[in-house]
């Protein structure tokens, strides 16, 4: 069973994913990494992120936990594997 990641680790992964996702959205349609407006926008958008993330991680970790947990609202809840196996057996 995988160990749960710490709040700080999840925050770092989510932030890196956001930067990569934004870069893909800007530079693939532009067809080049030489799109300076995209770099400026990404810098303005993501440079304050580590400062605010560190502040809220120290001052209000519950807020960070709630913000990182928003993805769970979009994903369907999974049943335990044991329950899924029972349902599959019942269908047979």
C-alpha positions as CSV (number, residue, x, y, z in Angstrom):
1,X,0.0,0.0,0.0
2,X,1.5,3.3,-1.0
3,X,2.3,5.8,1.8
4,X,0.3,9.0,1.8
5,X,2.3,12.0,0.6
6,X,2.8,15.0,2.9
7,X,0.9,18.2,2.4
8,X,4.1,20.0,1.3
9,X,4.9,17.3,-1.3
10,X,1.4,17.4,-2.7
11,X,1.5,21.2,-2.9
12,X,4.8,21.0,-4.8
13,X,3.5,18.4,-7.3
14,X,0.3,20.3,-7.9
15,X,2.2,23.5,-8.5
16,X,4.6,21.9,-10.9
17,X,1.7,20.3,-12.8
18,X,0.0,23.7,-13.0
19,X,3.1,25.3,-14.5
20,X,3.6,22.5,-17.0
21,X,-0.1,22.5,-18.0
22,X,-0.1,26.3,-18.5
23,X,3.1,26.1,-20.6
24,X,1.6,23.4,-22.8
25,X,-1.5,25.4,-23.3
26,X,0.5,28.5,-24.4
27,X,3.4,27.1,-26.3
28,X,1.9,24.2,-28.3
29,X,-0.7,26.5,-30.1
30,X,2.0,29.1,-30.5
31,X,4.2,26.5,-32.2
32,X,7.4,27.8,-30.5
33,X,9.0,28.5,-27.2
34,X,9.9,31.9,-28.4
35,X,6.5,33.3,-27.6
36,X,7.6,35.9,-25.1
37,X,4.1,37.0,-24.1
38,X,3.5,33.5,-22.9
39,X,6.7,33.5,-20.8
40,X,5.7,36.9,-19.3
41,X,2.2,35.7,-18.5
42,X,3.5,32.5,-16.9
43,X,6.0,34.5,-14.8
44,X,3.4,36.9,-13.6
45,X,1.0,34.1,-12.8
46,X,3.3,31.6,-11.1
47,X,6.1,33.6,-9.5
48,X,3.9,34.7,-6.6
49,X,2.8,31.1,-6.1
50,X,5.7,29.8,-3.9
51,X,5.5,32.9,-1.7
52,X,1.8,32.5,-1.0
53,X,2.0,28.7,-0.8
54,X,4.8,28.9,1.8
55,X,2.8,31.6,3.8
56,X,-0.4,29.6,3.9
57,X,1.4,26.3,4.5
58,X,2.9,27.8,7.6
59,X,-0.1,30.0,8.8
60,X,-3.1,27.9,7.7
61,X,-2.3,24.4,6.6
62,X,-6.0,23.4,6.8
63,X,-6.7,25.9,4.0
64,X,-4.0,24.3,1.9
65,X,-5.5,20.9,2.7
66,X,-8.9,22.0,1.6
67,X,-7.6,23.6,-1.6
68,X,-5.6,20.5,-2.5
69,X,-8.7,18.4,-1.8
70,X,-10.8,20.1,-4.4
71,X,-9.8,17.5,-7.0
72,X,-11.7,14.9,-5.0
73,X,-15.0,16.7,-5.7
74,X,-14.5,16.1,-9.5
75,X,-13.5,12.4,-9.3
76,X,-16.1,9.7,-8.6
77,X,-15.7,8.0,-5.3
78,X,-14.2,4.6,-5.7
79,X,-15.5,1.6,-3.8
80,X,-13.0,-0.6,-2.0
81,X,-11.7,-3.4,-4.2
82,X,-13.4,-6.0,-2.0
83,X,-16.8,-4.5,-2.7
84,X,-16.1,-4.2,-6.4
85,X,-15.1,-7.9,-6.6
86,X,-18.3,-8.9,-4.8
87,X,-20.4,-6.9,-7.2
88,X,-18.6,-8.5,-10.2
89,X,-19.2,-12.0,-8.8
90,X,-22.9,-11.1,-8.2
91,X,-23.3,-10.2,-11.9
92,X,-22.0,-13.5,-13.1
